Amino acid sequence: MSQPSAVGAPRLLRPSVVALPTRRARELNEDFLARVDGRLTDVVADLQRIWSEEVAPAGSDASVDILADRDLPELVRGLTGTGGKRIRPSMAFWGWVVAGGRREDRGAADLLEVATALELLHIFALIHDDVMDESSSRRGQPSVHTLAAQLHLHSAGQGSATRFGESIAVLVGDLAHAEADHLVASLPEPLRRVWRVLVIELVRGQSRDVIGSAAGRRDLEHARQVAQMKSGCYTVWRPLQLGALAAEADDATLGLLAAYGAEVGEAFALRDDLLGVWGDPARTGKPAGDDLLSGKPTVILALAHDLLQGLARDVLERVGTPELSPADVAFLQDALRAGGVVDAVESRISAHVHTAVGLLDGAGLDPQGAAGLTQMAHRIAWRDR
């Protein structure tokens, strides 16, 4: 069985990094996220204005049948304040700080635009992901396609309510993606180039996820590739890179952040896998055992095929099929714990975090940025949603 790339005992950080007040790091990040929220509000308000004033046919009714007051821009707006983790704009911020952007007052406007674009792109990804996974909820609320289908049924609309809901959700996601690209279009060329790669990585990772589920892939190599593209790069490394580029980071800093991003990205994906099987629905906003029901090609399932035997192995074969019952999900949750799968994944998470934090020690980075990235590594690895 393949081993994680990061192993070994934890490395201790130098006092210069550890001693920095963590409260100050949190305050800096929260202040920045408040600015992102303000910019996001402005962007969506402008989208709503263009939608209702500039592109609406002359004399048309402002309301839309079935959706009523929940037209597409309003559905985008509804996902901008629902308590997301906002890891991506936070990583962009710390990439900017650690590369000296805050200290040297460089690239702040570009950082705000790209961080806002990351939030809009994430809205796109969540909406489309819910359609592909047939997820009925998101962040404790009906997913966009579920809400649209409910409005269709309530209005006694013609045709399939399910098809209508999925179609509306695809369009809402497309609108969020277009607004994200609009913000990035005015940024310097290095940021635009990385943005393009980020989007391609995200789509390729999602395609490998969908294809892997259909093909019944359970090998560790495939699971880690999907996690790297869909979670690691998209969530950690590319936002870090975008923030650092806004600060005009040098190659050495970018190389170190790439190594840090690879480690923390793997930790993020592995925690996602655990939450997809054992997460509290009240915290995750998703059904318990969701990844078992969908049969996603995760590291957990890859390890389970190596470690589980007997009846547990037989039940494992029903993962991702209609034959998997709620009782089977509960049985597998217990079997995965007893079979050592959880311990193996937790060990990998710890190893990745220890290596990532160790990379920040004595690397000549902005100290406040190093403190922020240390906090982010722990927050990402041991989150509960």
C-alpha positions in Angstrom: 0.0 0.0 0.0 1.3 3.4 -1.0 2.4 5.7 1.8 1.7 9.4 2.1 4.4 11.7 0.8 4.8 13.3 4.2 5.9 11.0 7.0 8.0 11.3 10.2 7.9 13.0 13.5 6.5 16.6 13.9 8.9 19.4 13.5 8.9 22.2 16.1 8.4 25.7 14.9 10.9 28.4 16.0 9.7 30.6 18.8 9.6 33.6 16.3 6.7 31.9 14.5 4.9 30.3 17.5 5.1 33.4 19.7 3.1 35.6 17.2 -0.4 36.2 18.6 -2.9 33.9 17.0 -5.7 36.4 17.8 -4.0 39.0 15.6 -3.8 36.5 12.7 -7.5 35.7 13.0 -8.4 39.4 13.2 -6.4 40.1 10.0 -8.1 37.3 8.1 -11.6 38.2 9.4 -11.1 41.8 8.3 -10.1 40.7 4.9 -13.0 38.3 4.6 -15.4 41.2 5.6 -14.0 43.1 2.6 -14.5 40.1 0.3 -18.1 39.9 1.6 -18.6 43.6 0.8 -17.2 43.2 -2.7 -19.3 40.1 -3.3 -22.4 42.0 -2.3 -21.6 44.7 -4.8 -20.9 42.3 -7.6 -24.1 40.4 -7.1 -26.1 43.6 -6.8 -24.6 44.7 -10.2 -25.5 41.3 -11.7 -29.1 41.7 -10.5 -29.2 45.2 -12.0 -27.9 44.1 -15.4 -30.3 41.1 -15.3 -33.4 43.1 -14.6 -32.6 46.4 -16.4 -30.1 45.9 -19.2 -31.0 42.5 -20.6 -34.7 42.3 -19.8 -37.0 42.7 -22.8 -38.7 46.1 -22.9 -42.1 46.0 -21.1 -41.5 42.5 -19.7 -42.8 41.4 -16.4 -40.1 41.6 -13.8 -41.3 38.5 -12.1 -40.6 35.0 -13.5 -43.2 32.3 -13.6 -42.5 29.4 -11.2 -39.3 31.0 -9.7 -41.3 34.1 -8.7 -38.9 36.3 -6.7 -36.1 33.7 -6.8 -34.8 34.4 -10.2 -31.2 33.3 -11.1 -29.3 36.2 -9.6 -31.2 35.9 -6.4 -30.3 32.2 -6.2 -26.6 33.2 -6.6 -27.0 35.8 -3.9 -28.7 33.2 -1.6 -25.4 31.2 -1.6 -23.2 34.1 -0.7 -24.1 34.3 2.9 -24.8 30.8 4.1 -21.9 30.2 6.4 -19.3 28.6 4.1 -15.8 27.9 5.3 -14.2 30.4 2.9 -11.0 28.6 2.9 -10.0 29.7 -0.6 -10.1 33.5 -0.1 -8.3 32.9 3.2 -5.6 31.0 1.5 -5.2 33.7 -1.1 -5.0 36.3 1.7 -2.2 34.4 3.6 -0.4 33.7 0.3 -0.4 37.5 -0.2 0.7 38.3 3.4 3.4 35.6 3.5 4.9 37.0 0.3 5.2 40.5 1.8 2.1 42.1 0.1 0.7 43.5 3.3 4.1 44.6 4.6 5.1 46.3 1.4 1.5 47.5 0.5 1.5 45.8 -2.9 -1.3 44.1 -4.8 -4.1 44.6 -2.3 -6.7 45.5 -5.0 -5.8 42.5 -7.1 -6.0 40.3 -4.1 -9.5 41.5 -3.3 -10.7 40.8 -6.8 -9.3 37.4 -7.1 -10.5 36.4 -3.7 -14.0 37.5 -4.6 -13.8 35.6 -7.8 -12.7 32.4 -5.9 -15.9 32.7 -3.8 -18.1 33.0 -7.0 -16.3 30.1 -8.6 -16.9 28.0 -5.5 -20.6 28.8 -5.7 -20.5 27.5 -9.3 -18.7 24.3 -8.2 -21.1 23.6 -5.3 -24.2 24.0 -7.5 -23.0 21.8 -10.3 -21.5 19.3 -7.8 -24.9 18.9 -6.1 -26.6 18.2 -9.4 -24.0 15.6 -10.3 -24.2 14.0 -6.9 -28.0 14.3 -6.6 -27.5 16.0 -3.3 -30.8 17.4 -1.8 -29.1 19.8 0.6 -26.2 22.2 0.9 -25.1 24.0 4.0 -28.3 22.8 5.8 -30.6 24.3 3.1 -32.2 22.8 0.0 -29.6 22.7 -2.9 -30.4 24.9 -5.8 -31.8 22.1 -8.0 -33.9 20.8 -5.2 -35.3 24.3 -4.4 -36.1 24.9 -8.1 -37.8 21.5 -8.4 -39.9 22.3 -5.3 -41.0 25.6 -6.8 -41.9 23.8 -10.0 -44.1 21.3 -8.1 -45.7 24.1 -6.0 -46.6 26.0 -9.2 -47.9 22.8 -11.0 -45.4 23.5 -13.8 -45.4 21.5 -17.0 -42.8 18.8 -17.6 -40.4 17.1 -15.1 -39.8 19.0 -11.9 -36.5 17.2 -11.5 -35.3 18.1 -15.0 -36.5 21.7 -14.4 -34.6 21.9 -11.1 -31.4 20.6 -12.6 -31.6 22.9 -15.6 -32.1 26.0 -13.4 -29.2 24.9 -11.2 -26.8 24.5 -14.2 -27.7 28.0 -15.4 -27.2 29.5 -11.9 -23.8 27.9 -11.7 -22.9 29.2 -15.2 -23.9 32.7 -14.1 -21.7 32.5 -11.0 -18.8 31.2 -13.1 -19.2 34.0 -15.7 -19.1 36.6 -13.0 -16.0 35.1 -11.5 -14.3 35.2 -14.9 -15.4 38.8 -15.4 -13.6 39.8 -12.2 -10.4 38.0 -13.2 -10.4 39.5 -16.7 -9.0 42.8 -15.4 -6.2 41.3 -13.4 -2.5 41.1 -14.4 -1.6 38.4 -16.8 0.2 36.1 -14.3 -2.9 35.8 -12.2 -5.1 35.3 -15.3 -2.9 32.4 -16.4 -3.0 30.7 -13.0 -6.8 31.2 -12.9 -7.2 29.4 -16.2 -5.2 26.4 -15.0 -7.2 26.4 -11.7 -10.5 26.1 -13.6 -9.2 23.4 -15.9 -7.8 21.4 -12.9 -11.2 21.7 -11.1 -13.1 20.5 -14.1 -10.7 17.7 -14.8 -10.7 16.6 -11.2 -14.5 16.5 -11.2 -14.6 14.6 -14.4 -12.2 12.0 -13.0 -14.5 11.8 -9.9 -17.6 11.2 -12.0 -15.8 8.7 -14.3 -14.1 6.9 -11.4 -17.5 6.4 -9.7 -19.0 5.0 -12.9 -16.0 2.7 -13.4 -16.0 1.5 -9.8 -12.4 2.7 -9.3 -11.1 1.8 -5.8 -7.4 2.1 -6.3 -5.4 4.5 -4.1 -3.5 6.2 -7.0 -6.8 7.3 -8.7 -8.3 8.5 -5.4 -5.3 10.6 -4.7 -5.2 12.1 -8.2 -8.8 13.1 -7.9 -8.2 14.6 -4.5 -5.2 16.5 -5.7 -6.9 18.2 -8.6 -10.4 18.6 -7.2 -9.5 19.5 -3.6 -5.8 20.1 -3.1 -5.0 22.4 -6.0 -8.4 24.1 -6.2 -8.7 24.7 -2.4 -5.2 25.3 -1.2 -2.3 25.6 -3.7 -3.9 27.7 -6.5 -5.5 30.3 -4.1 -2.2 30.5 -2.3 -0.4 31.0 -5.6 -2.9 33.7 -6.7 -2.4 35.6 -3.5 1.4 35.4 -3.6 1.4 36.5 -7.3 -0.7 39.5 -6.3 2.2 40.4 -4.0 4.7 39.7 -6.8 6.3 36.8 -5.0 9.7 35.5 -6.1 10.2 31.9 -7.3 11.6 30.7 -4.0 8.5 31.8 -2.1 6.2 30.3 -4.8 8.1 27.0 -4.6 7.8 26.8 -0.9 4.1 27.6 -1.0 3.6 24.9 -3.6 5.2 22.3 -1.3 3.1 23.6 1.6 0.0 23.6 -0.6 0.5 20.0 -1.7 0.7 18.8 1.9 -2.2 20.8 3.3 -4.2 20.0 0.1 -3.9 16.3 0.8 -4.9 16.9 4.5 -8.0 18.8 3.3 -9.0 16.0 0.9 -8.5 13.3 3.5 -10.6 15.2 6.1 -13.3 15.6 3.4 -13.3 11.9 3.0 -13.8 11.3 6.7 -16.6 13.9 6.8 -18.2 12.3 3.8 -18.6 9.0 5.8 -18.9 10.1 9.4 -19.7 13.9 9.3 -22.5 15.3 11.4 -25.3 16.4 9.0 -26.1 19.3 11.3 -22.5 20.5 10.8 -21.8 19.4 7.2 -25.2 20.1 5.8 -24.9 16.8 3.9 -26.5 13.4 4.7 -24.5 11.0 6.9 -22.5 8.4 4.8 -23.0 10.5 1.6 -19.8 9.3 0.0 -20.7 5.7 0.6 -24.1 6.2 -1.0 -22.6 7.9 -4.1 -19.6 5.6 -4.3 -17.1 8.4 -4.8 -13.5 7.1 -5.5 -12.0 8.3 -2.2 -8.9 7.3 -0.3 -11.1 5.8 2.4 -12.7 3.3 -0.1 -9.2 2.5 -1.6 -7.9 1.7 1.9 -11.0 -0.2 2.7 -10.5 -2.5 -0.2 -7.0 -3.3 1.1 -8.0 -3.7 4.8 -11.6 -5.1 5.0 -12.3 -8.8 4.8 -15.3 -11.2 5.1 -18.8 -9.7 5.4 -17.5 -6.2 5.4 -15.8 -6.7 2.1 -19.1 -8.1 0.6 -21.1 -5.0 1.8 -18.3 -2.8 0.5 -19.1 -4.1 -3.0 -22.6 -2.5 -2.8 -21.2 1.0 -2.2 -22.4 3.4 -4.8 -25.3 1.1 -5.9 -29.0 1.2 -5.1 -28.6 -2.0 -3.2 -26.7 -0.2 -0.4 -29.2 0.2 2.5 -29.1 2.6 5.5 -28.3 -0.5 7.6 -25.3 -1.2 5.3 -24.0 2.3 5.7 -24.1 2.0 9.5 -22.4 -1.4 9.3 -19.7 -0.1 7.1 -19.1 2.9 9.3 -18.4 0.5 12.2 -16.4 -1.8 10.0 -14.2 0.9 8.7 -13.3 2.0 12.2 -12.7 -1.5 13.5 -10.6 -2.3 10.4 -8.1 0.5 11.0 -9.2 2.6 8.1 -9.9 5.7 10.2 -6.6 5.4 12.1 -4.8 5.1 8.8 -6.4 8.2 7.4 -5.9 10.2 10.6 -2.2 9.2 10.6 -1.9 10.5 7.0 -3.5 13.8 7.9 -1.2 14.4 10.9 1.9 13.6 8.8 0.9 16.0 6.0 0.2 18.8 8.6 3.5 18.3 10.4 5.4 18.5 7.2 3.5 21.5 5.9 4.0 23.5 9.1 7.7 22.5 9.2 8.2 24.0 5.8 7.4 27.4 7.2 10.1 27.3 9.9 13.1 29.5 9.1 12.2 30.0 5.5 12.5 33.8 5.5 8.7 34.4 5.1 6.7 37.2 6.6 6.2 36.1 10.2 2.6 37.1 10.4 1.9 35.2 7.2 3.7 32.1 8.5 1.5 32.2 11.7 -1.6 32.5 9.5 -0.6 29.5 7.4 0.1 27.5 10.5 -3.4 28.2 11.8 -4.9 27.4 8.4 -3.1 24.0 8.2 -4.6 23.0 11.6 -8.0 24.5 10.8 -8.3 22.7 7.5 -7.0 19.3 8.8 -9.2 19.1 11.9 -12.4 20.8 10.8 -15.8 19.3 11.5 -17.6 20.5 8.4 
